[in-house]
Structures are given as C-alpha cells and as structure tokens.
Amino acid sequence: MEKVSVACIFFSYVVAVVFAFLRLRGRSAINRWTTLLMTMAGFVANTIYLIVRSRNADLPPLLASTHDWILVVAWVAILLYLFLTILDSELPLGVFVLPLVLLLVAVSPFVGLEPNSPGQLDPRRGWLMLHAALLVFGIVGVTVSLILAVMYLVQHRRLKRRQGMQTGVHLPSLPRLARWNRLAVVVSVPTLTLGMLAGVLLGQNQVLLDVVSDPIVIGSGIGWLVMVGFFLWLLSTDRPAEKQVAMLTVWACGFLLLTIVGLQVVSGGHQMGPAHAAAKRSA
C-alpha cells in the first residue's frame, strides 16, 4: 500500500480518458469496460493513497494538507461518476468528468504536500472537519454544475447542426440538463458559502486580519462572489434562457475553479482557507 503514488492514480485516469474519447467513435464494449475498469483502478489507488497519507499524518484527509484535500475532491467526483455510470452506462460521462479529475490529480503534487501537525488542529478538529467537508461538497457541486453546463452546450450544438448522435452515445434532453444544471448551482453555492463562513468564524481576531491579506483567500473570495452573483441572478430572473444559464455557469464555475486551483499552484502550496491559517498561527 505504501508504494501507491499520485503517478499510479494519474496514469490510470489517463488511460480511462483515452478510452472514454475513443468510445465517441462508436459503440464498443471494449472501450466502455476499459474506461470503467481503469477509472475504478484510479479510484482504488486514490483511496489507498489517501488512507496511507492519513495514517502517516494522524489526520483525516480533509485536514491533512491541501494536497490531500484536492485528492478528496477528485475522489468524490469519481465516486459520483461511477454511481451514475452504473445507473446508465450509455451516458458518455467520462468525456466530461475524467478530464477535470485528471487535471485535479495533475496539479495536486504542486500544492501543500507537507501535512499539518495534529496538535495544531486538535482543539477545533470538529469545526475544521465541517469547514473542509462543506468546501469539498461545494467545490464538487460547482464541478458538477460546470460539467452539466458543458453537456448542455454540446447537446445544443449537436441538435442545432442536426448531427444527432451518430456514434450511438446519447446525452440527456436539453430541458433535463437545464434542470440538473440549475439544481446543482442552487445546491452548491449555499454549501460553498457555509464552508467559507465556517472558515471565517474559525479565523478570528488577529488571525482574520492576516488571512484577509492572503492572495489565495482574496482570489477565492472573488471567485465566490462571482458564483453568488450568478446564484442571485438565477433565482431572481423569471425563466432565463436555458442556453444563457449554461454559458454563465461555464464562466462562473470555470472562473472559480481556475482561481482556486491556479492560486494554489502559483503560491507554492499554502494551506487551504482561513481555518488552516488559523491553525498555523496558533502553533
């Protein structure tokens, strides 16, 4: 188990992505099963890797480091993908989900590899777990929103060009994708907001003053404000055009994800969020 590395996870998903796209060229049981098996191999490797890291750090993956936190996001996304694929094996979800997960795995070695000290986090571990968990589910929700919006735009383009689905791989109808997209945004933004609020409550007094000068927190806050603005527009607008909602979802969710991941990479791997900053300050 100790020999499982990020490279194992990464290359499993690379093979899965290749066969997911090959599947678009036509129905093939080999492509479908290879995609599924390699995705499961990456998922198992991801699980083992997080368990080993958690044992070594004596902390749950959500609190161990930013590196582990990002891999938890990838793990949850793959879990949802496998569940939906089992429900409907004809959906070409791999083309939309796997590249994003592959990107998360690829950038994970470039952010916060050093684990936190358990002693720093013990006094408020419960609140920190809540903060980290809400952020994970919020980010996963944002990722799901982005994927659904891209699926909507792809399906809209196919229908507009009267291309149909010559390959035999089908996508849900536009109204269904639009409903799912709206639901994902409506759920993910409040979850993300609660996660950020929990982090702010944990980072109080002088710690909070230090945090607000952190470019990662500032950039993430800007991305969050964009998502909140989109969320409020979505709730206040009477029957907005479905294509417009999909395009705005791509811009808002894409901006938030690029901001969070990009700033983590550029910063050299500072710990994630106000809660981690507070823990380091109290050390």
N, C-alpha and C positions, 0 to 999 in steps of 0.2 A: 504493500500500500504506500510505503514511503517513496517509492520510485515514480509514482504518478505525478506528472508535472503539467504545467499550463500547455506545454507543447503537445502533450497527448490529447488534451481537450481540443486545442486549436486544429490539429490535423484531422481529427475525427470529424469536426464540423466542416472543414474544407472539403473533404470527400463528400459529405452529405450535401453541401451546397452545389457541388459539381453535378451530382446525380439528380438533384432537385431541378436544376435547369435543363438537364438532358431530358427529363420527363416531359417538358413542354413540347418536345419534338414529336411526341406520340405516346400512345398508351404502351406501357412496358412494365410487366410485373417485376422484372429485374431492377429497373430504375426505382420503382416505388419501394421495394423491400430493402434495397441497398441504402436509400435515403433514410428510411426508418431505422434500420439497424445501426448505421453509422451515427445517427442522431442519438440513439439510445446509448451507444458506446461513449459518445462525448458526454452525455448526461451522467452516466455512471462514473466516468473519470472525474467529472466536475464534483460529484457528490463525495467521492473518496478524497479528492484533493482538499475540499473544504473541511471534511472531518479530521484529516490529519493536521491541517493548519490549526483547527480549533483546539485539538488536544495539545499541540505544542505550545499554543499561546494561552491555554487555560481560559479561553473566552469563546463565546458563540461567534460564528462567522459574521453576524451583523455588527459586532463590536470589535472584532479582531483588528481590522485595518480597512482602509479604503479599497485596497486590492481585493480583499475577501468580499467586501460589500458589493462591489461591481460584479463579481462572480456569482453572488447570490441573486442579483437581478437577472443575470443570464440564465441561472438555474431555474428560476420561477418562470421565465419566458419559455424555456424549453419544456417545462412541465405542462404549461398551458397548450403548447403546440402539440405535444404527444397526446394529450387528452382529446383535443379537437380532431386530430388525425384519426384516432381510434373511432370517434363518433362518425366521421365522414372521410374516408380515405381518398375520395375523389377530389377534395379541395386541395389546390396547389399552394398550401400554406407555406411550405418550405422555401419557396421562391421569395416570399416576403419576410418571413420570420428569421430564417437561418442567417442571411447576410448581416442583419442587425446584431444577432447574438455573436456571430463571428467577429464583428467589429468590437464588441464589448470585451470579448476574450483577448483580442489582439492588443487592446490598449491597457488591459489590467496589469501587465508587468511594469508599466511605466508610471504607476501611481502607488502611493503609500504601501510598500511591501512590509515595512517594519511594523510588527504587531504592537498594540497598546499594552501597557502594563496592567494586569488585573487589579492591582492595588489602587490605581488611579480611578478605576471605574466602579469599584465595589459599592461605595456609599450610595450611588444613584443608578445602579445597574438596571433596575426595573424601568425607570423613566427613559434611560438611554435605549433600552430594547424597544420600548414603544416608539420613540423618536425614529430609530433606524428602520423598524418594521414599517411604519407609516410611509417613510420616504421610499422604501423598496416598492411597496404596493402602489404608491403614487407614480413612481417612475415607470413601473411595469404598465400601469394604466395608460400613461402618456404614450408609451411604446405601442401598446395595442391600438390606441387611437390613431397613431401615425400609420400603422400597418393597414387598418381598415380604410383610412382615407386614401392611401395609395391604391388599395384594391378597388375602391370605388372609381378612382380616376382611370385606372387601367380598363375596367369593365365599361365605363362610359365611352372611352376612346374606341374600344372594340365594337360596341354597338353603333356608334356614330359612323364608323367606317364599314359597317355591315360585314365585319370579319367573322363574327360568330366565334365558336371555339372549335376550329378545325382539328385541333390536336386531341379533342375528346376530354380535355381537362376543363372543368366548369368552375365558374365563380358564382356566388350568390347574386340575387337580383339587386338592382340599384336601390330600390326602396329599403330592402332588408339591410344592405350595407350602410345606408344612411342612418337607419335607426340604431344599428350597433355602434356606429361612429359617435352619434350624439350621446348614447348611453355611456360609452367609455369616457368621453370628455366630462360628462356630468358627474361621474363617479370619481375619476382620477384627480380632478382639480381640488375638490374638498379634502380628499385623502392626503394629497401633497401639502395642502395648506395646513392641515392639522399636524403633519410631520414637522413642517418648518416652525410652526407655533410652539410645539413641544421643545424643539431645539433652542428657540429664543428664550423660553422660560427657564431652560437649564443653564443658559449662558447669561448670567445676571451681573449687575454692578460693573466693576472694572473689566471683568471678562467680556461683557457685552460690548463695551467700548473698544476693546481690542478686536473683537470679531467683526464689527461693522467696518473696520478698515482693511479687512482681509479681501483681496480681489476675488477669491473664489466665492465667498459669501455674497459679495456685491453682485458679481456676474450671475450667480444662481438666483439672487433676488430679482434681478431684471428679467430673467427668463420666466420666473414665476409670475411676475406682474403681467407679462405678455399673455401667459396662459389664463390668468384671472380675467384680464380684459376680454379675451376671446370667450371665456366662460360666461361672463355677464352679458356680452353681446348675444350669445347663443340663446340665453334664457329670455332676454328682453325683446328679441326680434320675432315678429309674428310670421311663422312659416318661411324661414330663409331658404334661398335656393340650395338644393342639396349639393350641387357641384361647388358652389361658393363655400359652403361649410367644409367640404372635403379639402378644398385648396387652402383655406385658412387653417384647418387642422394641420396640414402638412407644414405650413410655415411656422405656426406657433409651437407645435410639438417638436419639429425638427430643430428650431432655434433653441429651445430649452435643453434638448439632449446634447446638441453640439456645444452649447455653453458649458454645461456641467462637465461633460467628458473632456472637452478641449481644455478647459481651465485646469482640470486635474492633471492632465498630461504636461501642459506648459509649466505649471507650478512645481513640477518635480515630485508630486505625490504628497501634498499636505493632507492631513486627516480631514474627514468629511464632516462639514457642518459645525454649527455652534456648539453642540454637545461635546464633540471631540476636542474642540478648542478649550472648552471649559475644563475638561478632564486634564488636559495637559497643563493648563495654568495652575490647577490645584495640586499638581505633583510636587 
